[in-house]
């Protein structure tokens, strides 16, 4: 994709702090943090930033994963999350 810069946003301050400290964690997600950090290191420039957001999309995705038989959405997002995604982008662009 020829990307050479990546900014990773999360609304979880603990995740951002862990990633900014090299992805080192002693918690249950230590292997995930380590993998994510090393994947980000594949880019010449990568940055982890905190962003305030409501957790609407994550809750909706969790519900879909629990109650839906749809296994992948490569081409387009699931119809149930489109309005939430649009709202999320509008909030970010207004800040």
ABEGO torsion letter per residue (X at the ends): XGBABBBBBBABAAAAAAAAAGGBBABAAAAAAAAAAAAAAABABBBBBBBBBBAAAAAAAAAAAAABABABBAABBBAAAAAAAAAAAAAAAAX
